[in-house]
Amino acid sequence: MPAGGSRPGAGAPPGAAGPEGGSVSTETAFARPGAPASDGGPAADSVARWREELDRALRRLQNLPRVVDPVEPRVGQTPREEIYKKNKSRLYRYRSARTYRVPLLFVPNLGISRPYIFDLLPGASFIEHMTRQGFDFYLLDWGVFGPEDNDLTLEACVTRILPRMVQKTLESSGAGELSILGYCMGAPLSAAFLGAFPDAPVRNFIDMAGPIDFSKIGLFGLWLDRKYFDVDRLVDTLGAVPADMVRVGFKLLKPTMDLSTGLNLWWNLWNEQYVEGFRALNRWANEYVAFPGEFFRQWVRDFYQDNRLIRGTLVLDGRPVDLRAIRCPLLVIGAREDYIAPPASVRALVDAVSSRDKEYLELPGGHISLIAGRGAARHCWPRVSGWLAPRST
């Protein structure tokens, strides 16, 4: 089921789908460079290739037990501390040398997947990168929802939880203002917060793969069209959107993904670094998170079906949400191959706000590989930290 985005996945094996349907190449994220070619002529080259393939075949057999090892790989290893908790929501601080005065609050998707994908493995972690660059990094973890959360509304998330997390971030850091980075669904939620609270102490806003114009959202938009999908009937019947239903929704985006994942795993099983990345990502990719029913009802109706955010007709707890009220520096990043949040749906934020300092980047990759993996480390992370640095002093 939709969450406006795909699970973020760092260093995923080629075709390894996360709960949000995206994929990341572990070959590009974790693979070691190949062996140098021989310069001894065609015969020597053939022998070298044969030896290399034999060596890889043996290593495939050696690595096979690691794939089925019942001991789960360690993830989320960047040191952190819990700053605040309220019900299921948690605010974590990842300490750094703090080169920059303005802290960064990271707002990921609610439901669908677990946020440790942003800190999957050492060396393949967006959070690790940002802390090494000197940013005082805070993560909002919305939590794992159960039946007791069915009445959690989107309004509560935007007008109560987000303002509280902003306040706690400022109290913890001692700063007077902060930057917000919204990823996937976290971006439209953050944009709605800024549109409803134009005087919020937000210095900068980054939208990374977060859809704003849901008329350009792609396949999920078609599936959730009210002509075909009765969200009230679903929520009134089930009370929530179970994790298994979320999983099926994203699997249907690319039905052959599991097959390609298995084939790519076998092909790269000789590579220990690939196997390490596969195991970590596979753990994350199988930990789907349910949607609270009332949140899902409003998310589908107001965003997917009525497109109220970009139209300027969204009202939350009596507060009109006006994207034109956003005047802070803005960076919007879309992913070229993103079929969860297509670039056109993301780019719409640039023209909707009143910011003078605003920029749109369209980078290689899909919804997950935009922020996770070796490709993200090359193309995206330096652009984010480089843009934010001079605006965080």
N, C-alpha and C positions, 0 to 999 in steps of 0.2 A: 504494500500500500504506500501511497506517496508521503513523502515528508519534505517535498520540495527539493530533495537531493539524495544522493547516493551515499552509502557509507563511505566515509573517508577511509582509505586503506593504504598504509605505508608499505611499500615493498611487496605488493601482492604478486603472486605468481601470474604469468600471463593467463588471462581468462579467469582468474580467481575472483568470483563475484562476491561482493559484500552485501549486507542487507539493503543496500540502496542500489543494487544493480550495477554498480560501476566495476571496473577492473583495473588492476595495476600490474605491470610486468615486473615480476621478480627478477627476470633475466636482466632487465635494465636497472632494477633497483638494487639487486644484491649480487649479481653474477660477477665473477672474476674475469679479467681479460683472458682471451684464449691464448693458447701456446703459440709462440712465434713460428712462422713458416720456415721450412728448411730451404736452404739455397743450394742444395746438392743435386739439382736436376729433377726431372719427372719421377724417376724410379725412387730416389731418396724421399721425395715428397709423398709418394704413395706409401712407402714403408712408415714414414712419420705419422701419416694420417691413420694408418692401420693400428699402429701402436697406441695412438691417442684414443681411438675408439675402443680398443681393448681395455685400456686403462679406465675409460669412462664406464664401460660395462661392468667392470669389477667394482668400481665405486658405487654404481647404482645398487648392486647387491648389498654392499656394505651399509648404504644409507637407508635401505628399505625399512629396517626395523625402527629407524627414527621417525618415520612417517606415522607409524601406528603406535608409537610410544604413548602410554596412557598418562604419563606425567606431562602436564600442560607447560608450555614454554613461558618464561617470565616476560611480562610486558609492563609498560608503564614504569620504567626504572628511574626516570629523572626525579630527584628528591623533591618532595613537596610537603606542605603542611595544610591541614584543614583550618580555614579561617572562620568559617561560619556554616551553620546548617539550619535548615528550616524544613520540617517534614522530609520529603525525599531529596530536596535540592541541597547541593553542597557547593561551597566556594573554596577552591584550592589555590594556594600561592606557591609558585616555583621560584625559589630565590635565585638571584644572580648577583653579579658584581654591581649591578644597577648603574650603568653608565648614563641612563636617561632618567630625567625627572618624572616624566609622565608615565604612569603604569598602563598596562594593556590588559583589558578584560576580553577574554575569548568566549564567545557565545556560540556553541555548536547546535546541531539539531536536537529537538526534543523527541524522545522515542526513537524507534528504528534500530539504533546501534549504540554501542558503548563508546565513550570519548577517548579511551586509551589508544585508539587508532592514531591519534595525533602524537602519541609518545610510544610507538609500537616497540622499537628496539633501539639500543644505543647506536648512533650513527645514522639512523633512519627515523628521526624524530623532529617534527616541526617545533615542538616545545623546547627540546634541547637546543635547537638552532637559535631560537629567539632568546633564550636565557644566556647562551654564550655570546650573543651580540650585545648583551647588557640590558635587556628589557626586563622590567619587573612584571612578571607574567602571572595573570590570574585566570583560572578556568572555572566556568560555571558548569557543573555537572547536574543536569536536571533530575537524574536518578532513574531507577528501574521501577516501573509502575505496576501496581496490582489492582484488584477490584476496589480496594479502598480509595483509589484515586480517580474513579470514574467520573466524579463531579468536578474535577479540575478543569477550569475553563481557560481558553486562550486569553481572555481579558485578565484573569488573575496572573498569568505568566507575564504579560506585557506591562500591566499597570501596577502590579504589586511585587512580584518576584524580581523582575529586572531592576526596578528602582532600588530595591533593598540591596541587591548585589552590587550595584554601582556605589551605594552609600558605604557598604562594608569594604569594598575595594579601596575607596578613598581613605577611610578610617585606618585601614591596615597599612597603607603605603605612606600616609601622611601628606599626600598630594592634594591639590585643590581641584584637579581635573584629570580625566583619563581618556584613553583611546578605547574604542570598541572595535573588535574584529568579529563579524558574524559570518559563519560558514554554513552553507546549505540552508536549511530552514531557519537557522539562527540569524541569518541576514535579514529576511523580511520581518522577523520578530523584532530585531534591533531597530530596523527602519521604522516600524510602527511605534516603538517606544520613543524614538527621537521625534517622530511626527506628532506624537501626543504630548510630549514634554519638551517643547522647543527651548526651554531655559535649562535643560539638564547640563551638568558640568562635563560635557564631552568635547574633547579637543579635536579628535580625528575619528573618522569612521571608515572602516574597510569592509566592503561586501565581497566575499569570496565565494563564487559559485552559488549565490543566493538569488532565486527567482523573484522578480518584482512585478513584471507584467505576465500574468498567468494566461493571457490569451495566446502566448507564444511558448507554452510549457511543453508541448509535444504530446507523446502517447498518453501520459498520465492525465493530461487535460481532456483527452477524448474519452478515456475510460470513466472519468469522474463527471462527465457532462450529466446534468440532471435529467436529460432524456433517457439515459441508460443506468444511472446510479442514484438510488434513493438512500441518502446518508441518514435521514431520520429513521427509516425503517431498520437499517443496520444497527445504529446505536441504541434505539429503543428495544431491539431484540436481544443484542449481545451485551449491552452495557459498556463495551470497550471494543477495541480492535485487537484481538489476541496476537501474540508474537508470531504464531504460525501463519496467521493470515497476512501479516506484514511480509513474512518470508516469501509466501507464494506470490504476492503482488510483485515483488522485485524480481523473483525468478522468472516471471512471465515476460518481463521486459526483454530478456535474452534467454530463451528456453534451452539453447545449446551450450550455455556457459559452463555447466557442470562437466559436460563431455570434454570441452576444450581445456578445462582446468586439469582433468585427469591426464589428458594427452601431454600437456605441457609439463606436468609434474614428472611423468615418466621420462620425457626427453631431457629434462634438466636434473634428474635425480642424482647424477654424478656430482653435482655442484653442492658442496656442503652449505655454502652461503645461501644458495637458493632454497635448500631444504629448511634452513633455519627461518628464512623469511616466510616460506609457505606455512610452516607449523604455527608461527605467530599469527599470521593473517587468517589462517583457517580457524583458529580459535575465535578470533574476533568475528569472522564472517558467519559463524554459527550461533552467535549470541544476540539474537534479535530481541528488541524491546517493544512491548505493547504500547498502543496509544490510549490515553484516557479518553473515554467516550465523548464527553462534552467538548473537550479540546478538539477532537477529530471532527466533530459535527461542525464547529465554527470554522475550523481550518479549511475544510472542504467547501462549505457553503460560501463563506465570505471571500476566500482567496481564489480557489479553483473555479467555482461556479459563477460567482458574481464579480470577481476581479476588483474588489473594492479598494484595495491598497493603492493601485496605480490610478484608479478613477477618482480618488479623493472622497469616497463615500463611506469609508470605514469609521465606525464610532465604537470606542471601547470604554466601558464604564462611564458613559456620558461624555467622554473626551473625543472630539473630532481628531482624526489622524490626517495631518496635512504634510505630505512629503516636501512641499515647498518651504516648510518651516525649517528644514535642515539647511544650515549655512556653514557648517564646519568643513574643513578639508576632507575630501572624499576620494578614495581609491576603490574602483570597481574592477574585479578580475573575473573573466569568463574563461572557460576551457573549451578549446576548439572542438573536441570530440565528445562533449558532454551531452548525453541524451536524457539526463534527468533534469538538469537546469540549462537548457540550450542558451548559447551566448546572447541571443536576442532578448530573451526574458530577463537576463541579468543586466544587460547594458542599459535597459530602460531607466534604471535609477539615475543615471547621469543627467538625463534631460528633465527628470522630475523634481530635482532639488534646486535650491537657490545658491548653492556653494559656488564661489568664484574659483577656488582652488580645487579642481576636480580632474580626475584622469581615469581613462578606461584602458585596461590591458586585456588582450586576448592571447592566452598562452597555450602551448602544446599540451595535450593530455585530455583525460576524461575527468569525470566528477571527482573520483578518488585520487587519481594520479596527479591532479593539479596540486594537491597539498601533501601527498605522501609518496615516498619512494625517492630513488636517486634522480629521476627526472625532475621531480619537484624541488629537490635540493639544488639542481642546476638552474632551473628556469624560474621558479616561483619564489622560494624562500628569500633569496637575495633581493628580489624586487620588493617584497613586502618590508623586510627590515631596512632596505635602502631608502624606500619612500618614507617610512615612519621615523627614521632616525632624526633628520633635521627638523621634524615637526613635533618632537618629543622632548626638546631641551627646555 
